[in-house]
Amino acid sequence: MKMPAVLSKNLFCLVFASCALVVLSSSGTSADELYSRNKAANAEYKSKNYEAALKDYDNLILEYPGENKLKMNKGSALYRMGQYDKASEAYEQAQDTKDKKALAALHYNLGNALYMQGEALSAQNNQQAMEKYKGALENYIKALDDQPSDKDSKWNVQLVQKKIKQMQQQQQQNKNNKDDKQNKDNKNQNDKNSKDNQDKNKQDQDKQNQEKNQQDKNDQKKDQQKQDQQQSQENKDNQDNQKPEPTPQQKQEDIKKDEAKRLIEQYSDDDKELNKKPEKQGVVGEKKNAKDW
């Protein structure tokens, strides 16, 4: 059976297309029984008793495992029950059918099942949704290859292409936003690192300046101590080399000492003269006649 088209023009809702369940042809007793039982299962399906129809299809598949159209009908029942992943498996198991019209319906229905899986994943922001949409598009194109005049397949091809394009644009926008955020974060981190480096460099420079200032102070202190020591030594040397200026009292005493020394030396000379032996004998105290005028 062929499932409904996926979407309407403006709304994301299912649109029922003209379709029919796959009807098996009858030929012989066994074929008649298969035809009859499949017809009964199709009646359950049309009555929307999808679970009962699914059970009938499963029983028939056990008895007629080579009948691919039964697998297609099973896939349609699962699709109606919302089990799109299991519906896809059932459709894929039936792909070796030789009936071109049935094969077109199979690709169309498989496209619908994959599309619905893509919708569910897209609602969860799952990146695998794109793969499901692309799988749906591929099957719609195959359905057109088998039945070029099918309007539902054409419509769904255009619809899914638009969906994929929108999703690609959204992914690109998300990527750009992520890149912008990453660039902004990187810039903020670089700015922070630059500020941290500047602060560290400033701290290092301040520390170096403090150390230099302290060293300069130490050097100045050492130079001052050295100068003080030199000056002290010079003062000491000057004191040793220079006699102190005598006071007036000391000067007076020195004069007295000098006068006493002179008198002593004078009397010493007189003593020497008295002790000399006179050259001529004479009366002591005799004076020579004064010169005549």
C-alpha positions in Angstrom: 0.0 0.0 0.0 1.2 3.6 -0.6 1.3 5.9 2.3 0.2 9.6 2.3 2.4 12.4 1.2 4.4 14.0 4.0 3.5 17.7 4.1 1.1 20.3 2.7 2.4 23.5 1.1 2.5 25.7 4.3 1.9 23.4 7.2 4.0 20.5 8.6 1.2 18.0 8.6 0.4 14.7 6.9 -1.5 14.9 3.6 -3.4 11.8 2.4 -2.7 10.9 -1.2 -4.7 8.5 -3.3 -3.3 5.1 -2.4 -4.3 1.5 -1.9 -3.1 -1.5 0.0 -1.1 -4.0 -2.0 -3.6 -6.6 -3.2 -2.3 -10.1 -3.9 -3.4 -11.9 -7.0 -4.9 -15.4 -6.7 -3.9 -18.5 -8.7 -4.6 -21.9 -7.4 -5.8 -23.1 -4.0 -2.8 -21.9 -2.0 -2.9 -18.5 -3.8 -6.6 -18.2 -3.2 -6.1 -18.7 0.6 -3.3 -16.2 0.6 -5.4 -13.7 -1.4 -8.4 -14.2 0.9 -6.4 -13.8 4.2 -4.6 -10.8 2.9 -7.9 -9.2 1.9 -9.2 -9.8 5.4 -6.0 -8.2 6.9 -6.5 -5.2 4.5 -10.0 -4.8 5.8 -8.7 -4.5 9.3 -6.2 -1.9 8.1 -8.9 0.1 6.4 -11.0 0.0 9.6 -8.0 1.4 11.4 -7.5 -1.8 13.4 -3.8 -1.6 12.7 -2.7 -3.9 15.5 -5.1 -6.7 14.3 -3.9 -6.1 10.7 -0.3 -6.3 11.7 -0.9 -9.6 13.5 -2.6 -11.0 10.4 0.3 -9.8 8.2 2.9 -11.3 10.5 1.1 -14.7 10.4 1.0 -14.7 6.6 4.7 -13.8 6.4 5.5 -16.8 8.5 3.7 -19.0 6.0 4.7 -17.1 2.9 8.2 -15.6 3.7 8.9 -15.0 0.0 5.9 -12.8 -0.6 7.4 -9.3 -0.5 4.0 -7.5 -0.8 3.0 -8.9 2.6 6.1 -7.2 4.1 5.1 -3.9 2.4 1.6 -4.2 4.0 3.2 -4.9 7.4 5.4 -1.8 7.0 2.2 0.3 6.3 0.5 -1.0 9.4 3.6 -0.2 11.5 3.7 3.3 10.0 0.1 3.9 11.0 1.0 2.8 14.5 3.8 5.4 14.6 6.6 2.8 14.7 8.5 4.4 11.9 11.8 2.7 12.5 10.2 -0.8 12.3 8.2 0.3 9.3 11.4 1.2 7.5 12.9 -2.2 8.3 9.8 -3.9 6.8 9.9 -1.8 3.7 13.6 -2.5 3.2 13.1 -6.2 3.5 10.7 -6.0 0.5 12.9 -4.1 -1.9 13.6 -7.1 -4.2 10.0 -7.1 -5.6 9.8 -7.2 -9.3 6.5 -5.3 -9.6 7.4 -1.8 -10.7 4.3 -0.1 -9.5 4.6 -1.9 -6.1 8.3 -0.9 -6.0 7.4 2.8 -6.6 4.9 2.6 -3.7 7.6 0.9 -1.5 10.1 3.7 -2.1 7.5 6.3 -1.5 6.4 4.8 1.8 10.0 4.2 2.9 10.6 7.9 2.2 7.7 8.8 4.4 8.9 6.6 7.2 12.5 8.0 7.0 11.1 11.6 6.9 9.0 11.0 10.1 12.1 9.7 11.9 13.9 12.8 10.8 11.2 15.0 12.3 11.5 13.2 15.6 15.2 13.6 15.7 15.1 17.2 14.6 12.8 18.0 17.5 15.5 16.6 19.8 18.2 18.7 18.0 19.8 15.4 17.0 22.3 15.8 14.1 21.2 12.4 12.7 18.0 14.0 11.5 19.8 15.3 8.4 20.7 11.7 7.4 17.1 10.6 7.7 15.9 13.6 5.6 18.5 12.7 2.9 17.4 9.1 3.0 13.8 10.2 2.5 14.8 12.4 -0.5 16.6 9.5 -2.1 13.6 7.2 -1.8 11.2 9.9 -3.2 13.5 10.3 -6.2 13.5 6.5 -6.7 9.7 6.5 -6.5 9.7 9.1 -9.3 12.1 7.0 -11.4 9.6 4.1 -11.2 6.5 6.3 -11.6 7.5 9.7 -13.2 3.9 11.0 -13.2 3.3 10.6 -9.5 2.5 14.1 -8.2 2.8 13.1 -4.5 6.4 12.0 -5.1 7.2 15.2 -6.9 5.8 17.3 -4.2 7.6 15.4 -1.4 10.9 15.7 -3.3 10.5 19.5 -3.4 9.4 19.6 0.2 12.3 17.5 1.6 14.8 19.5 -0.5 13.5 22.7 1.1 13.7 21.0 4.5 17.3 19.9 4.0 18.2 23.4 2.8 16.7 25.1 5.9 18.4 22.6 8.1 21.7 23.2 6.4 21.3 27.0 6.8 20.4 26.5 10.5 23.4 24.3 11.0 25.6 26.9 9.3 24.1 29.6 11.5 24.7 27.5 14.6 28.3 26.9 13.5 28.8 30.7 12.8 27.3 31.5 16.3 29.5 28.9 17.8 32.6 30.2 16.0 31.6 33.8 17.0 31.3 32.7 20.6 34.5 30.8 20.4 36.3 33.8 18.9 34.8 36.1 21.5 35.8 33.7 24.3 39.3 33.5 22.8 39.5 37.3 22.6 38.3 37.6 26.2 40.9 35.0 27.2 43.6 36.8 25.2 42.6 40.1 26.7 42.7 38.5 30.2 46.0 36.9 29.5 47.4 40.2 28.2 46.1 42.1 31.2 47.6 39.4 33.5 50.9 39.7 31.7 50.8 43.5 31.9 50.0 43.3 35.6 52.7 40.7 36.2 55.2 42.8 34.2 54.2 45.9 36.2 54.7 43.9 39.4 58.0 42.7 38.2 59.1 46.2 37.2 57.9 47.6 40.5 59.8 44.9 42.3 62.9 45.6 40.3 62.6 49.3 40.9 62.2 48.7 44.6 65.2 46.4 44.7 67.2 49.0 42.7 66.1 51.8 45.0 67.1 49.7 48.0 70.4 48.9 46.4 71.0 52.6 45.6 70.2 53.4 49.2 72.6 50.7 50.4 75.3 52.0 48.1 74.8 55.6 49.2 74.9 54.5 52.8 78.2 52.6 52.2 79.6 55.6 50.3 78.6 57.9 53.1 80.2 55.6 55.7 83.3 55.4 53.6 83.5 59.2 53.3 82.9 59.6 57.0 85.7 57.1 57.8 88.0 59.0 55.4 87.1 62.3 56.9 87.6 61.0 60.4 91.0 59.6 59.4 91.9 63.0 57.8 90.8 64.8 61.0 92.9 62.5 63.1 96.0 63.0 60.9 95.6 66.7 61.0 95.3 66.6 64.7 98.5 64.6 64.9 100.4 66.9 62.5 99.3 70.2 63.9 100.3 71.6 67.3 97.6 73.4 69.2 97.8 77.2 69.3 99.2 78.2 72.6 97.1 80.3 74.9 98.3 83.7 76.2 99.3 82.2 79.5 101.2 79.4 77.7 102.9 82.1 75.6 104.0 84.1 78.7 105.3 81.0 80.3 107.2 80.1 77.1 108.8 83.6 77.2 109.9 83.2 80.8 111.4 79.8 79.9 113.3 81.3 77.0 114.6 84.2 79.1 115.7 81.8 81.8 117.4 79.7 79.3 119.2 82.8 77.8 120.4 83.9 81.2 121.6 80.5 82.1 123.5 80.3 78.8 125.0 83.8 79.4 126.2 83.0 82.9 127.5 79.8 81.6 129.6 81.8 79.1 130.9 84.0 82.0 131.9 81.0 84.0 133.9 79.8 81.1 135.7 83.2 80.8 136.5 83.3 84.5 137.9 79.8 84.4 140.3 80.7 81.6 144.0 81.3 82.5 144.9 85.0 82.0 147.5 85.6 79.4 149.3 88.3 81.6 149.7 88.6 85.2 148.2 91.7 86.6 146.3 93.2 89.4 142.8 92.3 89.3 140.6 95.1 88.5 143.3 97.3 87.0 142.2 99.5 84.2 144.1 100.6 81.2 144.8 104.3 80.8 142.2 106.0 78.7 143.2 107.2 75.4 144.4 110.7 75.2 142.2 113.1 73.5 
